[in-house]
Amino acid sequence: MNCGSVPVVRGVMLFASIIVIATTSSRITNAAESPQSLRAGAFAQDITPPEFPISVNGNMADSLAQAAHDPLHARCLVLSNSETTLAIVVCDSCMLPRELLDEAKRLASEKTGIPTSHILISATHSHSCPTSTGVFQSDPDAKYVKFLPVQIAKGIEQAHRQLEPARIGWGAIDEPSQIFNRRWLLKSGEVSEDPFGGVTDKAKMNPGYSNPHVDQQAGPIDPQVSLLSVQARDGRPIALLANYSLHYVGGVSGGVLSADYFGEFCVRIARHIGASANKVEEGKKSPPFVAILSNGTSADVNNVNFSLKTGPKREPYEQMGIVAEVVAQAAAKAYQQIQYRDSLPLKAREAEVELGVRLPSPEEVAAAEKRLADVTERPLRGMPLVYARETVLLAKYPATMKAKLQAFRIGQLGIVSSPCETFTETGLALKKSSPLPATFTIELANGYNGYLPTPEQHQLGGYETWRARSSYLATDAEPKIRSTLLSLLKAVAE
């Protein structure tokens, strides 16, 4: 397989503020080992499919990739003290089904002894990765679905095998220049038709540049780049877990896979903080540094500023390089201010919440089936036909679905998970209400349950609320998930 390289493009940064949060001591602690003395290991497991062509999801119609532009990884971090062990994995994937991730956790737990409830696995939401979950006209690649959990488990096992005495710190910095709320409110009197023939939407996703029918964005952004830095006791970088609330960037050439800006960030941040691929001391090679970028709460956010008259023209991969560089430079600035502790508490809590499903009525299913029966051309063209197919498939779902939620505590840092494409409002509310000084959300974790609009955003309508396998949870799902995550945070904060 020939993998090309992403061009290096320097971006312009806008730094709003730096926030660095440390534990009570501002110095590096090198006291005698205690029950909370830390060990850490990290490993980037290659999950590039071994066979091509392969289905790529993330769009309304399926496409096939013939090769990989850059390798895909499951980036694994294991943290441990004598009381608890945690594993955090971020996979280059659009979305991952719960069954696949449950299997990966089972395999990893058997090899390492880490409880499955202490393993968090998420997808980045790159739209140029193999199909693992059926959405719109892309169906999972059976061989890849079988291959992936084994590879993820191998990565966790290797990270666990590399555990060594470590120290940890965390911080954050604002970088608002690359994120824009993509939902815009329609002006009074304006009408936008949904795929079902309705005209009640008050919001429109991606309205286009200088659209005269919209006047303001329908929600906020979260500009924060959150960091968890892990080093060996001598200061050698082991891993850096970052979190940023940006949907994806795109700009990938047709017919290839790519980790998008998530993968490119990992390459660039290593260079910016001086983390070499490996280091040889006294004849012993240390494990390679592993950078990880997780997706925050970005369901309503992208990298396109529709308030402009027109967008910039970019070559393939150019824009993701710009974004990765800006975010990496911001992260590197915050990284320099982080302070470390080599002994601190690790905690995990997990819960399931049962959520309603917005099932179509028998009449709606019958109408969708009739519409599809008259069409023989594939792929289906036009949103009404695509959503008719979604209606038929969604009718097979149960009336309720269980979602898995987690909260991890690493010192005074809280990390929560959401199995959904989560709106920025939810992430900001969790940060504000968290009992811990620093908190961030990793979305698309431990399964895929579609979009998670707030009840208020449901009232506005728009793409993210249109009923499909990508958006099927009941309108009260977000308050239930938010409440449960806050309860889990309170439990780990005690």
Secondary structure, DSSP 8 states (H G I E B T S, - for coil): -----------------EEEE--S--S----S--TTB-EEEEEEEE---SSSSEEE-SSSS-EEESEESS--EEEEEEEE-SS-EEEEEEESSS---HHHHHHHHHHHHHHH---GGGEEEEE---SSSB--S-BTTB---HHHHHHHHHHHHHHHHHHHHT-EEEEEEEEEEE-GGG-EE-EEEE-TT-----TTS-----EEES--TT-TTEEEESS----EEEEEEEEETTS-EEEEEEEE---------TTEE--HHHHHHHHHHHHHTT--S--EETTEE----EEEEEE-S-TTEES--TTSSS-----TTHHHHHHHHHHHHHHHHHHTT---BSB--EEEEEEEEEEEB----HHHHHHHHHHHHT---SS--SHHHHHHHHHHHHTTS-SEEEEEEEEEEETTEEEEE-SSEE-HHHHHHHHHH-SSSEEEEE-SBSS---EE--HHHHHH-SGGGSSBTTB-B-TTHHHHHHHHHHHHHHHHH-
